[in-house]
Amino acid sequence: MRAFTGLYDALDATTATGEKLSAMASYFRAASPSDAAIAAYFLSGQRVRRTVHTRLLVGLTLETTGLPAWLVDACHAQVGDLSETIALLLPDPGKGTDASLTQVYEASIVPLATSDDAARRAIITDAWRAMDTRQRYVYHKLIRGALRVGVHKKMVVRAIAMAHGLEPAIVAVRLSGRMDTTAGWYRNVISKGAGEDVARPLPFYLAHQLDDPPGGVLGDRDRWLAEWKYDGIRAQLIVPQHGPPLLWSRGEEDISGQFPEIVAAARGLPPGLVLDGEVLGWEGEGPAPFSFLQTRLNRTARTAGQLPLFDPRRIVLRAFDVLRVDGMDLRGLPLRRRRAILESLDLPAPTIAATTPVGEPAWEGLARLRETSRKWRVEGLMLKHLDGAYGIGRTKPGDGTGWWKWKIGPMSLDAVLVMAQLGTGKRAGLYTDYTFALWHDGTLVNFAKAYSGLTQQEIERADAWIRANTLRRAGPVREVRPEQVFEIGFEGVHPSTRHKSGLAVRFPRILKWRLDKQAGEADGLAALRRMAVEGCGLHPNA
C-alpha cells in the first residue's frame, strides 16, 4: 500500500504525460504480479461495486472524530474532495501500514461487497487504524470508485509495455474487455508468448474532431470515405470460435444481454469474425433518437422475439469496419481493402448491415449535406482515409490517414442562471456547477446543469457575482438573483420526468456568457420544445 500511495502521489503531482508514464512503468516493474494487476485495474478506470455509501462514511467519521456535521460539511466545501477531507480530519494515524496493495485489497476492499453495514464499519475502522493520512486518502478513493488522477487506460497500456519490453498494441489487446485483479491474469498480460483471447474486444480506433473545412486540411476528396456519424453506442460484435456471439461497448462492457436481437441475428455468422459499428434504434428508414437506446441500458436480457411486440422501433447494428475474418487480423490493411471485405460478407440484414458511404463527390456538396444532419437524426459526417490502417485509440497518424468526425454545431439557447454549487477537486471553494432555466408562463423553469465552458477568469468573475447576489443557501448550493444570461449548447433533446421542464438535453455546456442580454431576453421552454420536435424527432404530443 505504501508503494501504491507513492505512485498515486507521483501521478497527482504532475500533468506531464512522460512523467506519469515513467512513474507507472517504475511501479509495474517493481511490483508483485498481484499488486500490479490491482493497480492496473484501478488506474484503467475500473472500479469495485460501490458498497460504501457516502452517508456511512461520513457517519463513521463523525463518530470517530467527535466533530459536528456542519464542521465536516464546511471542511468538505473548502477541501473539495470528500476522500481527502475525511483523511485529514481523522486522528493522527502514526507511521502507516507496510501491508501490500494486495493485502489491503483482499482484507479491506473485497469484503465490503458482501458485508452488512455493521461489518463494513468495522472493516473501514480497522483500515483507518493501520494507515497514515495519505494511505487513508488513497484507500477512500479505491472504495468510493473515484480514483481520478489524470491517467487513462491507454497510458496504463504504454506504461506496462515500457516496464516489460512489450509492444503497446499487444498489451492493449490483452487489457481489453474484462480486466482481472489476479497475479495469473497479470502474468498472462506480460507474457512474451501468451495468446490473445478472441472473445475480447480489440482496442477501438477513435476519431479526431475536425473544426475547419476539410478541403484545406484533408486534401483530395476522392481519398476519403464519408459516412454519416450516427448517434448511437459504439460497439464491436465478436463471433468467437466457441460460444455465443458477444457485443462489447467502447467502454469495454459486455452489452450482449441488453441487445439480444443483435446477438440472435449474429448466430449464423462465421466464427472468428469481428465487426466494428454502431448500435442504433431504428424507426422507419432511419435511426431513432438516442433516448430510445437509453431505455435498454443496464437492463437484463429479454427474449429477442418478444421485443418487437412492445415497440415499433427496433435495434440494429450498422457495421462500418471489419477487424477479423476467420480469426485473421485485418487491422493493418488499408480501409479500402477492409471495406471491400465488409461489403462481401453475407450479413443478416436488416438487424446487422454495413453502413452506406455518402457518395457526394465534392467537399462543397458534403458541407451542404452535413447541414441537413439533424433532419436525419445524425451528428454530422465521419471522414476516413481510404489508405489508412485501423489504429488504436485516438491516434493521429503522421501520414494524415486518420479518422475525423465532422460534426454539426450544437443546438443552443439563451438561459438564465438560477443556482450554483461549489465545485470539487481543483475547483473547490469556487462556485462552478450551474443550474439554468428557461421562461414558461412568466416563470423560470430549470432545464439543464452545466459546469464547463468558462475560462478561469470567467469562473472567478462568476463566483464573485454569485456570492454577492445570493437569495438563499442550502448547504453548498446557492439560489441567485435571476439576472445573468448564458448561451447553453447541447446535442439533443428528449422527454424526461425528472425535470420540471419535462425535457432533458444531452451534453449541456456553456458556450458564452451573454453580458449583452437581460434576463427577460432569455429563451422560453417553447423554443426547446420546437427543437425537440423539429430537430430531434420528438413527437409534438410527447
KEMI-559847 format. One record per residue: residue in one letter; z, x negated, y negated of N, C-alpha, C in turn. Coordinates in steps of 0.1 Angstrom, whole numbers, plus 5000, padded with zeros to 4 digits. Layout:
N
AZXYZXYZXY...
//
This chain:
542
M500049925012500050005000500049914987R500749804988500749714977499349664973A498549624984497249574981496349684976F496449804981495549914976495949954962T497249954959497649984945497149874936G497149754940496549644932495049664929L494349714940492949744938492749854928Y493549964930493450074920493550024906D494649944904494849894890493749804885A493149724894492049644890490849724886L490549834894489449924891489649994878D490950034876491250114864491250034851A491349894853491449804841490049764835T488949804842487649764837486649874838T485649864830484449954831483249884836A483349754838482249674842481949694857T480749734860480349764874480549634883G480149524878480249394885481649364889E482549384880484049354882484549454892K484149584891484649674901484149644915L482849604916482349564929483049444935S483249354927483949224931485349264936A486049344929487449384933487449454947M486549554948486449624961485949534972A485049444970484549364981485649264985S486449214976487649134980488549214988Y488849334985489749414992489249445006F487949485007487449525021487349395029R487149285023487049155031488449115037A489449145030490849105034491549215042A491249345040491949455046491749465061S492749525068492549555082491549665083P490849685094489849785095490349925092S491649955096492150095094492450115079D492950005072493250015058491850035050A490849955055489549955048488950095050A489050155062488550285064489150395055I490450385053491150485045490750465030A490650335026490250305012488850355009A487950325019486550375017486450525016Y487250585024487250735024487650795011F488750745005489250794992488350754981L487950624981487150574970485850634969S485350694980484050754981484050904976G485250944972485351084967485851184977Q486151134990486651225000488151254996R488651365002490051394999490651475011V491951455013492551535023492751675018R492951775027493151905023494351915014R494151975002495251974992496352064997T497452015001498652085006499852084997V499751994988500951974978500552034965H500952154963500652224950501452164939T500852184927501452124915502852184913R503052314916504352374915505452304923L505152274936506052204944506352064939L505351994935505551854930506451854917V506151944908506851954895508351994898G508452094907509852144910510652034916L510051954925510851834931511151734921T510251714911510551624900511751664892L511751794889512951854881514251834888E514251854901515451834909515851694910T514951604911515251464913515651394900T515051434889515351374876516451444868G516651574871517551654863517051684849L515751664846515251684833514851834832P514851894820514452034818512952044819A512452154822511052174824510252154812W510752194800510052174788509752034785L510751944788510551804786509551744795V509451784807508451734816507051784811D506951904807505751954801505251874789A506251844780505951774768505451634772C506151564782505651434786504251434792H504051544800502751564806501651574795A501951654785500951674774500651544767Q501651454766501351324759500751224768V501151214781500551114790499151164794G499051294797497751354800497451354815D498251294823497951284838499251314845L499251424853500551464859501051364869S500151294877500551194887501251084880E500751034869501350924861502650974855T502651094849503851144843505051144852I504851204864505951204874506351074878A505450984881505750844885506650774874L506350804861507150734851508550804849L508650934852509851004850510950974861L510450944873511350924884512250804882P513450814889514450704887513850564891D514350464886513950324889513850304904P512750264909512550254923512950124930G512950014922513249884928511949814931K511849734942510749644944509549704950G509649824956508449894962508349864977T507349924983507249914998506149815001D506449745013505449655018504649715030A504849845032504149925042502649915039S501749915049500349915047499850045043L498650055038498050175034497950275046T497650215058497650295070498950365073Q500050285072501350335075501750445065V501450425052501750535042500850655045Y499650635049498750745051499250825063E499650765074500050835086501450895085A502350835077503650885076503850975065S503150955054503451035041502351115036I501151115042500051195037499551285048V499151235060498651325070499651435074P500951405076501851515080501951635070L501651605057501751715047500851835051A499751815058498851925061499452025070T500351985079500852075089502352105087S502852065076504352085074504552205065D505752265066506152375056506652305044D506952385033507352325021508652245021A509552285030510852205031510552065037A509652065047509351935053508451845043R507651915036506851835026507651775015R508651845011509651795001510351675006A510751675019511451565025510451445026I509251465030508251355031508051295018I507851375008507551314994508751244989T509951294991511151224986511351094993D511051085006511250965013510150855008A508950905005507950815000508350764986W508950854978509350804964510450694965R511350714975512450614976511950474979A510850474987510350344991509450274981M508750354973507750304964508150264950D507450174944507650144930506850234921T506950224908506250324899504750324901R504050214902502650214904502250264917Q503050234928502650284941502850434941R503950484935504050634934502950704927Y502450634916501350694909500150704918V499750604925498550604934498850704945Y500050704950500350804961500150944956H500550974944500351114939498851144938K498051044934496551054933496051094947L496551024957495951054971496351184976I497551234974497951364979497551484971R497151454958496651564950495151574949G494451484956492951484957492351454944A492851354936492351324923492251174921L491751104930491550964929490350924921R490450944908489250914899489550784892V488750684895488950554890487650484886G486650564883485350514878484550444890V484650504902483950444913483250564920H482050544925481350644933480950584946K480450674955480150634968479150514969K478150524961477150414961477750274958M478750274949479450144946480250104959V480850194966481550164978480650104988V479450164989478450114999478149964995R477849944983477449804978478649704981A479849754978481049664980481249624994I481149725003481249695018480149605022A478949625018477849535021478049395016M478549385004478949244999479949185007A480949255011482149205018481749145032H480749215038480449185052479049135055G478349105044476949045045475949135052L476049265048475149365054474149415043E473049475048472149545038472749675033P472749695020473249825015472649945021A471349945024470750055030471350095044I471649995051472250025064473650085063V474450025054475850075051475750215046A474750245037474550375031474350485042V473550455052473350555063474650575071R475350465073476550475081477650545074L477650545061478650615054478350755050S477150795054476650935050477251035060G477351155056477851265065479451255065R479951285077481351285078481951145079M482751115069483450985070484751005077D485250895083486450895091487450795084T488750795089489750715084490350625095T489550595106490050515117489450375117A490150285123489650155124488350145132G488250225143486950225151485750265142W485950365134484850405125484450295116Y485450225110485050125101484350005108R484849965120484249865127482749895130N482450025133481150065135480250045122V480850085111480150065098479749925095I480649825099480349685095479749615107S479549675118478949605130477549565127K477149445131475849395129474849465138G475349525150474349585159474549725161A475349795153475649935155474450025153G474250125161473150215159473450325149E472450395145472650505135472850635142D473650715136473950855141472850945136V471950985144470751065139471151205135A472451245137472851375132473451365118R473551245113474051225099472851235089P473151285077472151285067471751145062L470551115058470150995052470550995037P470750885031471150885017470050955009F470451045000469451124992468851034981Y467651054978466950994967467051084955L467451034944467751114932466751084921A466551174912465551164901466251124888H465551064879466051034866465451144856Q466251164846465851264836464751214827L463751284825462651254816462751334803D462951264792463151334779461851334770D461051234773459851214765458651274772P457551304764456351344771455851244781P455451294793455151204804453951114802G452951164794451751084792451950944787G452950934778453150804772454150714780V454750774790455750704798455250674812L454550764818454250754833452850714835G451950714825450550674827449650784832D448750754841447750844845448350964853R447851084850448351204857448051204872D446951144876446551154890447351064899R448250984894449150904902450450974906W450551094900451851164902451751304908L452651334917452751464923453651544914A453251664911454051754903454451874911E455751914911456352024918457252104909W457452224911458452304904459852244908K460752234898462152194900462952324903Y463252344915463952464919465452454916D466052564913467552574910468252624923G468352534932469052574945470052464949I470152454962471052354968470252244976R470252124971469552014977470151994991A469251985001469751975015468751895024Q469351835034468551785045468651865058L467551895064467551965076467351865087I468251845096468151745107468051815121V467051775128466951825142467251715151P468451695156468751585165468151595178Q468251485186467651475199468451575208H469751585206470551675214471451755204G471651885208472451975199471652055190P472252145183471552235174471152165161P470252225153469852175140471052175131L471052085121472152075111471552075097L472352135088471952145074473052075066W472651965059473551885051473251905036S474351925028474051925014474051785008R473651774995473651654989475051594987G476051674987477451634987477851585001E476951585011477151545024478251625031E478051755029478851855036477951935046D478451965057477652035067477752185063I476552235059476552375054475752465064S475552415076474852495086475352635088G476652645088477252775091477052875079Q476852825067476652915056475252965054F474352905061472852945060472352945075P472853035083472353045097470953075099E470353145089468853175090468053045092I468352945084467652825084467852755097V469052745102469352685114468652755126A468652885126467952965136466452935136A465852935124464452905123464052765128A465052675126464752535129464852495144R465252595152465552565166464252535174G463152575169461852545176461152415171L461752345161461152225156461452105165P460552005165460651895174461951805171P462651765181463751675179463351545171G464351495164464051375157463451395143L463451525138462851555126463851565115V463651505103464551525091463651565079L463951675074463351725062464251725050D463751695038464451695026463951815017G464751895012464252015004465352084997E465052204994465952284985466252424992V467552454994467952584999467852684987L467252794989467052894978467253034983G467653114975467553264977466153294973W465453384981464053424978463953574977E463253614966463153754963461653784959G460953864967459553884964458753764966E458153714955457253604956457853474950G459153484947459753364940461253354943P461853244938463253224940464153324933A465253364940466253444934467153364925P467953424916468853354907469853274916F470353164911471353074918472553154922S472953254914474153324917474153394931F472953424936472753474949473253374960L472953254958473353144967474853134967Q475453154955476953134954477753224963T477153344966477853434975477953384989R477153284992477253225006478153105007L478353034996479152914996480552935002N480952835011482252835016482552965025R481553025030481753135039481453095053T482053165063481753125077480453195081A479953145092478553195097478653335101R477553405099477353545105476153525114T475853635121474653635130473453645121A472553555122471453545113470653675113G470453735124469653855125470253975117Q471553975114472154085107471954075092L471753945087471853925072470854005064P469554015069468654095061468954245059L469854295068470254435067471054465054F471654355048472654375038472054345024D470954275023470354235010468854205012P468054265003466554245004466154095002R467054024995466753874993467053805006R466353695008466553615020466853465016I467253385025467553245023466353165029V465853065022464752985027465052845024L464352755031464352615028462952575024R462752525012461552475007461552325008A460852265018460852125020459852055012F460251945005459351864997459151725002D459851685013459651555018460051555033V459451455041459851435054460351295056L461551275062462151145062462051085076R462051165086461851115100461051215108V460251165117459451235127459651165140D460051245151460251185164461251065163G462251075153463250975152462750855144M461450845140460850735133461150745118D461650645112462050645098460750625089L460450725081459250725073459550695058R460750665055461150645041460350535034G459950435041459250325035457750355032L457250465037455850495035455750555021P454550535015454250595002454350755003L454650814992454850954992453551034996R452350974993451151044997451051055012R451550955019451450955034452551055039R453751045033454751135038454451285035R453751305024453351445021452251495030A451351405034450351445044450951485057I451951405061452651435074453451565073L454151585062454851715059453951835061E452751825054451851935054451151955068S451251855077450651875090451651935100L452951945096453952005105453752155107D454052205118454052345121455452405118L455652435105456952485101457052635102P458252685105458452835108458552915094A457452925088457352995075457653145078P458153225069458553185055459853125053T460753115064462053065062462052915059I461252845066461152695063459652675060A459352615049457952595045457952475035A456752405034456652305025456352355011T456852285001456552324987455052314984T454652384974453252374969453152294957P452352184957452252104945451652184933V452052154921451452214909450152134906G449052204907447752134906447252114892E447852154882447352134868446951984866P445751954863445251814863445651724851A446051784840446351714828447751724823W448351624817449751624812449851744802E448851764794449051874784449152004790G448352034801448452154808449752174815L450252064821451552064827452652104817A452552044805453552074795453552224791R452352284790452352434788452952514799L452552464811453152534823454652524824R455152404820456552384820457352484812E456752524801457352614791457552754797T456852784808456952914815458052914826S458752804827459652784839460652894841R461252944830462253044832461653174837K460453204834459753324840459753314855W459653194860459653174875460953134881R462053144873463353104877463452964883V462852874876462952734879463352654867E463752524869464352444858463352354851G462152354855461152264850460252214861L459952084859459052014869459651894874M459251854887459551724893458251644893L458451524889457251434889457551314898K456751284908456951184918455751104920H455850964919454750884921454250884935L452950894937452350914950452450784958D452650674952452650544959454150504962G455150584958456550544959457150574972A457950474977458750494989459950594985Y460650634996461850724994463050624992G463650624981464750534978466150584982I467150514976468550554979469150584965G469750694964470450734951469550734939R470150724928469450734915468950594911T467950544919467450414916466050414910K465950344899464650344892463850224896P462850234905462150114909461550034898G461449904899460949824888459449844886D458749894897457249914896456950044890G457950124886457650254880457250364889T457650354902457150454912458350544916G459150584907460350664910460050814909W461150884909461151034907461751064894W461151164887461551214874461751364874K462751414868462951554866462651584851W461651674849461251704835461651844833K462951864829463551994827463252054814I463252184813463152254801464452244794G464452274781465752264773466652374777P467952354774468952464778468852584770M469252694775469552814767470652784757S470652844746471752814737472052944728L473352944724473853054715474852984705D474953044694476053004684477253084687A478353024690479653094694480753044685V481853124686483053094677484153024686L484652924681485852854688487052944686V487652984697488853074696490153014702M489952914712491152854718490852704721A491852624722491752484725492852444733Q492652354742493652304751493652144751L494852094753494951944754494151884765G493451774763492751704773493651634782T493051564792493851484802493251344802G493951254809493451124811493351054798K492150994795491950924783491851014770R491751144773491751244762493151304760A494151254766495551304765495951294750G496651404746497051404732496151464722L494851484726493851544718493451684723Y493151774715492551904719491051894721T490651884734489251864737488651964747D489452064752488952164760488852294752Y487652344750487552454740487052584747T487552694742487052824746486252894735F485152954738484253004728483953154731A483653224720483553374721482253414714L481753534717480653604711481153734705W480353784695480753914690480354034698H481154134699480854254706481654374700D480954464694481654584688482654534678G482354434670483254394659484354304663T484454264676485554174681484854064688L485653954690485153834697485553844712V484653824720484853824735484553684741N485553634748485353504754484253504764F483453394764482353384774482153254780A482753144775482553014781483652914776K483852814785484652704781483852574782A484052484773483252364773484152244768Y483852124772484652014768483751884765S482451904767481651784765480551814754G480151704748479051724738479451664724L480651654721481051604708481251454709T481051384697481351244696482851224695Q483351104696484751074695485251104681Q484351074671484751114657484851264655E483951334661483951484660485151544668I485551484679486751524686487951504678E488051394671489251374663489251464651R488151494646488051584634488351724639A487851764651488151904656489651914659D490251804665491651804668492551834656A492151764645492951784632492851924627W491651974628491452114623492152214632I492152194645492852284654494352284651R494952174649496352164646496752234633A495852224624496152284611495852434610N495152484620494652624620495052704632T496252674638496752734649497352874646L497052974653497653104651498753124661R498553084674499653104684499552984694R500652954700500652854710501252904723A500752854734501252894748501052764756G502152684757502052554764501052464758P500152414766499152314760497952384753V497952524752496852594747497252654733R496252644724496452694710495352794707E495752914702494753004697494552974682V493352964678493052914665492353024656R492252994643491553094634490153094639P489553204640488153214644487153184633E487053064630486253024618485152924621Q485352834632484352734635483252774645V482052744641480852784650480252664656F479952674669479352574677478152624684E477152544685475952584694476252534708I476252634717476652614731475352624740G475152514747473952514757474452544771F473552604779473852634793472552654800E472652654814471452654822471052794828G471952884828471753014834472853114831V472553244834473553344832473653434844H474853474848474953564859476153654857P476153774864477353864863478653794867S479753834861481053784865482153884862T482953914872484053994870485253924864R485253794863486353714859486353694844H485253734837485153714823485153854816K485753864804485753984797484354024793S483553924791482153954787481354014798G481854004811481054054822479953954827L479853844820478853744823479453604823A478853514831479253374831477953294830V478153174824477053084822477252954830R476152894834476152764842476052644833F476952544836476952414829477052434814P478052504809478152514794478552374788R477952344776478352224769478052244754I478652164746478452174732477252094728L476352164721475152094716475252054701K475952134693476152094679477252174673W477952104664478952174656478252234643R478152364643477352434632478252444620L478452344612479252344600478452424589D477152454591476452524582476552674583K477352724593477452864596478852914595Q478953044590480153114590480353184604A481653224607481853284620481153414621G480953494611480253614611478753604615E478253474614476853454617476653414631A477753404639477553364653476853474661D476353444673475653544681476553644688G475953754692476653854699476453854714L477253934721477153944735475754004739A475154084731473854144733472854034735A472953924727471953824729472053754742L473353734747473553674760472953764771R473153894770472553994780471053984780R470453974768468953964768468553844775M469253734773468853604781469053624796A470053704800470253724814469153804820V468653904812467653994817466253934817E465953864805464653814803464453674809G465453594809465253454813465753424827C466753504832467353464845467153574855G466453674852466153774863467253874866L468253884857469353984859468854124856H469054214865468554354862469254404850P468554484841469154534829470454614832N470554674843471754764846472854684854A472654554855473654484863474954474855
//
